Every structure is written in structure tokens, then in C-alpha cells.
Amino acid sequence: MSPLDEYSVWLERSRTGINDEGLKEQYADMLNRIKRVDPITIAETTDSEYRGGDGIPRIIIPFLQSWFVLDLVPYRVRAEHEVVDTLPMKVLVLQHLLSAAENQGTAVRVMNQWIDCRSLQHGAVLGAHFAKTTMENLTKFFDLEHGERISRAMKWAGKPFDMGDVGFRFNFFPRLPVALINWQADEEFPSYSKILYDISASNYMPTHGLTTLTEFLINRLIEE
């Protein structure tokens, strides 16, 4: 993966222990902040599942084709699948839970109104931040043979999406969808792809987190 892939940078730091102090501090700080939020509020604002009657109270948070668990005694984040059982991804999960809880008073919900990333809060930063290789990898995904493309999308719980010539919708979390769209080349224009978010996305994840999640997904889609 390219060193410009934000998730890869975070992951390498957490694996090697080099320059990972900030990531560890961020995780610890977010755990302390989430302790002050009512668990029912967390579940309701993220469409997650609170389980409190059969042992350790916890919240089950769907993520793409998998899920995370927020244990409440003691507070910690666990992953169901090894590929996402990383400190960077756990930080992103906590960012999502905190963002949703902090915006609960706005009655925000997924609107199914799709916008380019530049229209989101601090979206110009998001659009400029995407690594060149990320967009190249998105093109590689759409260049795959039809059956292979669908198979890889389904592996990450992607569903066909009726926009462009080819499109897929994925749910990072239940209230944080992303659409990957491609328009095929014609006589006037070359093929091009776009990444679209629901208009409510900024209420469920900071811009930097959206970038990292999107890069993570696209890189997984082109893996053999």
C-alpha cells in the first residue's frame, strides 16, 4: 500500500510502536469520553445494539461485513474480524460513537441525499487529502471483470447502487454509508469515478476519519 494511505500509516505505527504515542493517547482519551455517555444513547444514535442482560454489558456496532463490540465493564473496543482488529480502527469506531452522541440533539438521520466530499464539512480538505493511489485503486476496482467486481463488493457487504454506469453502496456503520460510482468512457468523455457520502455524514464522523475509512475500503476491494 502507498505510504500516503492514512490507515496504512496509522497501522504501521501501531504495529511497530514507532511514533504511535498520539494514537494510544487518542484511544485512551476517547474511552474516557465515551464513559460519560449513556450507553442507550450510544446505541440509539448509531443504530447499534445494546446488550445488558446476559453477562458483560456491551454495545454491538455493525461495520461493513463485520462488527465491533464496545464492552462497558471494563470499557474497551473489540473487533469480530482480525483484519479490522487494530488500534487505528478502534479509534475510528470511537470517533463515530462520540460524533453521533454529540449530534443527538439535531435529530440528524441518513437522508439518502448524496453529495461529493467537497460539500461536506471541511470537505475541501477531504477531497485534496485522498491519495492519488486511492483514486487509481478505485479505477482498478471498476476495471475488474463484472463477476469479480460484484464478488469483491459483496465480500465487504456492498450492494449495487443505481447511480452512474456502475455503482455500489457500503455501510461503514449503519448511519454512515458511502457510494462508489463509475461512469464508463464514451465518445466525449473518459471513464471517471466518484466517492459520494450521505449529506448527514459529517454528523457521524470527522472528515479525517471519513478519509481513512474510505481509503481502507478501497484498498481492501482491490486485494487479491
N, C-alpha and C positions, 0 to 999 in steps of 0.2 A: 504494500500500500504506500501511497505517497506520504511523505512526511508532512504534507500540507493538510492531510486528513486529520481533523481535530480529534476525533475519537481515538485514532491510532496514536497520536501524540500523548494523550492522557493515559491510554492503556500502557504504553511503553514505560511511562514514568511510574505508574503504579506497580508494574511488574519488576522493574529494576530498582525501585526505591530512590532513583536519582531525580531530584527536583520535584518530588511528589508531596512535599510538606503542605503546600497550599491546598492540594486536593484532599488530603486527610483532614486538615483543619475545616475545610468546607463541609465535608461529610459530618464531622462531629458537631459543627455549629447547626447544621440543618436538622440533625436528630434532636438537638436541644430545643429548636424552634418547633418541631412537629409535636413534641411532648405537650406543648401548651395549647394544642388544637384538639377540640373534641373529636374522638375517633368517628363518631357518627357523621359529623360534618365532613370529615375527610372522605368517607365512603360516598356520601350523597353528592358531593361536589365533583367527584371523579367517576361516578358510576362504577365504583368498586364494591366489593362485598365484605361487610363486617361480620366476623365470626367470633362470638364471645362466650358460647355456651358449652364448648367441648374441649376444654383444656386451655392452652395459652391463648388469650385474646389476640386477634390478628386481623389484618385487612388484606384481602386478595385483590391485586391490581393487575388486570389484563394488560398484556404488552405484546403487540403483533401476534405471533402464533403461540405465545407462552404467557407467563405471568410472574409477577413478583409478590413477595409476602412482606408486609410490614408487621413484625412482631411487636407487641406492646409491653411484654414483660420478658426480658428487658427489651427496650427499643432497639431494633436493628432491621436491616433490609436483607432479605434473602431472595435468590433467583431460582426459578424452576429448571432452567436450562443452563448448562455450563458456558455456552457461548456468550451469554449475557451476564454471567456471574462475575462481574468486575466492579471495582470501585468506581470508575467513571460512570458506568451505567447506573449504579446505585445513587450516585449524586444526581443524575438526571431524573430518576424516579422521585427523589425528594423535592427537586425543583418543581416538578409537575404538581405534586401534592400540595406544596406550600402555595404555589401560584393559584391553584384552583380555590383553596380555602380563603386566600386573601381577597379573591374576587367574588365571593359568595353573595355579597350584597347587591351585585349588579344584575342578578338574575340572568347571567350570561348562559347561553346554551349553544350547541352546534347549530349553525344556521343553514348549512348546505349552500352557502354562497361562497364561491371560490375566487380567490384573489392571488395575484402574483405576490411573491415575497416582498417586493418593494413597497407594497401597500400596507404592510404590517407595521407595528410599532418598531421603530429603528430598522425598518426593512431595507433601507439603502445599504446599511452595514451588512445585513444578511446576504443580499444579492452580491455584494462585492467580495464577501468572505468565501463564498463557495469556491473550493479549489478547482482549478482548471481540469484536473484529472477527474473530479467528481462528475462534471458535466460530460466529459469524454466517456466515463464509465456508464453514465445513463444512456448515452448513444449506443454503446456496446450492448447494453441490455435490450434496447429496442431493435437492434440489428440481429438478434438471435432468431433462429427458426421459430415459427409460430408456436408449435407444441412445447418446445423447450422454454420459451418465454413464459408461457402460461404456467408450466410446471414450477419454474423458479418463483414466480409471483405467488402461487398457491402455497409454496413452502413457508412463506412469510405471511400467510393469511391475506394475501392480496386478492382483490376481486375486480373483474372487468368493470371499467368505468366509461360511461357513454360521453366521451369528450375527445376531440381530435380524431385522428385515424386509429390510434391505439391508445388505450389508457387503462390505468389500474389505480384503485384506491386501497390504501393501507391505513390501519389504525395503530399509531404508536401506542396510544391509550384510547379508551372508549370515547373521550371527548377531544381527542387530538388527531384528526385524520390528515392525511397528506395524499395528493393525487399526482401521479407521474404520467405525463401526457406527451404523445408524439404525433407530429404531423409529417406525413411522408412527402418526399420530394415530388414536385410536378414540373411542368414546363417553365414556370415562372419563378418558383422558389425552391431552395434546397430543403432537405429534411431538417426539422428542428424539434427540440423537446423543451418542455416547461415543467417546473415544480410548482404546484399550487397548494395553498392552505385554506382552511375554512376561515372566514372573516373573524371568527372568535379566537383564533389560535393564540394571540398574544396574552389572553387571559388564562391560558393553561400552561404556558412555557415561555421563559425568557427567550429572546431572539437567539442568543448564543447557543442555548440548548436545542432550539429547532435546527440550527445549522448542524450540530453534532449528530442529532438523531437521523437527520436526512442523509448525511454522509455515511453513517453506519449502515443504513438500509440499502443504499445504492451499492455500496461495496459488497454487501452480502449477496445481492442479486446477481452479481457477475462472477461470483466464486464458482469454481468447478464443483 
